[in-house]
Amino acid sequence: MKEAFSIELDFDACKACGYCLEACPKDVFDPGAAHNAKGYRPPVVARPDDCLGCRGCYMVCPDFCLEITRSV
């Protein structure tokens, strides 16, 4: 059985740098369409079931907007 992970993105803190989109080997993220309070368009977690839990996105995020946890 494949491990499952939960991905939380702090929508309001994100500056839409796109590093998470580039770092994810499974293309879990898609570019976002909605603007946050700062005027940025943060990505969306489009395919959370594909997450490997590698935390590559977490490590490259300059603003610490991501939280990756193992689902029970």
N, C-alpha and C positions, 0 to 999 in steps of 0.2 A: 504494500500500500504506500502510495506517494505521500510524503510529508506535506502538510498544508501550512501556509504562512499568511499572516494578515499584514497589509500595508496601509499605514496611516500617513496621509499627506496633510501638512499644515497649510491649507489653502491660502490663508491670509499672510503667512510669513514668506511664502515662496516668491522668488523674483523671476521665475520662468527662465532660468539660465539654460535649461535643456540638458544638463550633465547627466541626469538620471536616465533620460531617453537614450543617450549614447552609451552609458555604462551597462545597461540591462541586456544580458545575453539572450533573454527570452521575449524581448519587446513587450513587456508588461504595460508600459506607459504609452499613451498617445498624447499628441499636442492638445492642449485645452482650448476651448472656445470662450469660456466665461472669464470675465475680468474680476480680479480681487480688489480689495479696497485701495491698494496702491497703484492700480491700473495695469498690473501684469496679468498675463494669461497662463496660470499654472497648468502643468500637464494633468491628465486624469489617469487613474489606475484602471485601465481598460480590461486587462486580463489577469486579475489577481490569482486565479487558479494555476497560471503558468509560472508563478514565482518559484524560484529554486531556493530562496533563502540565502543567497550568496552575500547579500548586503552590499553589493557593489554600488548601488544607487545611494545607499546611506553614506558610504565612505566618500563619495565624490560631491555630495551636497554641501555647498559652502555655507548654507544658512541653517543646517540641521533641521530641515523641514520634514524628514521622513523617519518613521518608526516601523521597524520590521519585527514582528513577533511570530513565534511558532504557534499555530492554532492547536487547540487541544482536541 
